[in-house]
């Protein structure tokens, strides 16, 4: 039991810190609801004149995926380079497989336009409001006959 005492103390301290943080933030937080001005986006003291777009372009996410992929690759390649002489052929095969997976993901991102920096395309308009006629048109590909519409 003596071996587990430091772990139990650490777990208790972590739990106590969590409870203390939640209780103190609830006690010290402002009680009134924020106004519309406080909820509005704020950038360098300039009030925005237009609403922000509802969706980010896919290119933003693709570029972030490229960053994460290469960041992870560097994190794993540095320790591999340090112990390269100790792991011999097995380590070489493993790093080749890892580099192949990274390369395939990079090719996938490029094929989806991650590095295409041309003008952004306009978003496709959404579906029309849903009515029985629009549903029939979408499913069958043709408009219903006048006598069937009733």
MODELLER restraints for C-alpha pairs under 7 A, 6 or more apart:
rsr = mdl.restraints
at = mdl.atoms
rsr.add(forms.Gaussian(group=physical.xy_distance, feature=features.Distance(at['CA:59:A'], at['CA:113:A']), mean=6.83, stdev=0.5))
rsr.add(forms.Gaussian(group=physical.xy_distance, feature=features.Distance(at['CA:59:A'], at['CA:114:A']), mean=5.18, stdev=0.5))
rsr.add(forms.Gaussian(group=physical.xy_distance, feature=features.Distance(at['CA:62:A'], at['CA:109:A']), mean=6.28, stdev=0.5))
rsr.add(forms.Gaussian(group=physical.xy_distance, feature=features.Distance(at['CA:62:A'], at['CA:114:A']), mean=5.17, stdev=0.5))
rsr.add(forms.Gaussian(group=physical.xy_distance, feature=features.Distance(at['CA:63:A'], at['CA:114:A']), mean=5.79, stdev=0.5))
rsr.add(forms.Gaussian(group=physical.xy_distance, feature=features.Distance(at['CA:66:A'], at['CA:106:A']), mean=6.87, stdev=0.5))
rsr.add(forms.Gaussian(group=physical.xy_distance, feature=features.Distance(at['CA:69:A'], at['CA:102:A']), mean=6.85, stdev=0.5))
rsr.add(forms.Gaussian(group=physical.xy_distance, feature=features.Distance(at['CA:137:A'], at['CA:143:A']), mean=5.31, stdev=0.5))
